[in-house]
Amino acid sequence: AQTVTQSQPEMSVQEAETVTLSCTYDTSESDYYLFWYKQPPSRQMILVIRQEAYKQQNATENRFSVNFQKAAKSFSLKISDSQLGDAAMYFCVLEGAITGNQFYFGTGTSLTVIP
Amino acid sequence: NAGVTQTPKFQVLKTGQSMTLQCAQDMNHEYMSWYRQDPGMGLRLIHYSVGAGITDQGEVPNGYNVSRSTTEDFPLRLLSAAPSQTSVYFCASRPTSGSWGDTGELFFGEGSRLTVL
């Protein structure tokens, strides 16, 4: 079984500050992908960043970076220089190599950006 | 580019009625999938397809049917709607048939809100 846990239902951050969203997961597979998706109020899901489990280097996309701790099965998302447009629901997602094509979503973290 | 298009965007059904949620993509993606999103539960996979003529079940397939006769279309059918199927439904596709090491981004439609009374 594969599970994804996001223990922070809601988070807030001041504009221009940094915030970290937490995610833990469980999988029996040795190879897998992890993703963070963003869902703004428009409901359109957008990929923020992804990480291959076999890569030790943490992924970075502009102001977004991850802290991937494979042994701890932790995958947190750091948003630097937060902007009003970052306000959204953020989902942590797991795809296993063996199960493949099946994506497991966490329950989401709602991020508010305070001007 | 239209991307992934879902219709209808809103629908109200009575218990026992049937309906089809349509999903079409114009990106020639082999992989297509359906999710439902319920409050506090994230997205859960209903069915998916890795190509025309091939479908498989996800986490929550009961009460839903799918077929994939073309690369572009992946309709989701509710044969006898139940209040428990009230949800927001998302279709998503990606440009791979599942070759490991070539995992791609999922492209989502805008969602369809279904209410079953």
Interface residues (C-beta under 8 A of the other chain):
Chain A: V4 P9 D31 Y33 Y37 S42 R43 Q44 M45 I46 L47 R50 E52 F91 E95 A97 G100 N101 Q102 F103 Y104 F105 G106 T107 G108
Chain B: Y31 S33 Y35 G40 M41 G42 L43 R44 L45 Y48 V50 D56 G58 E59 V88 F90 A92 G98 W100 T103 E105 L106 F108 E110 G111
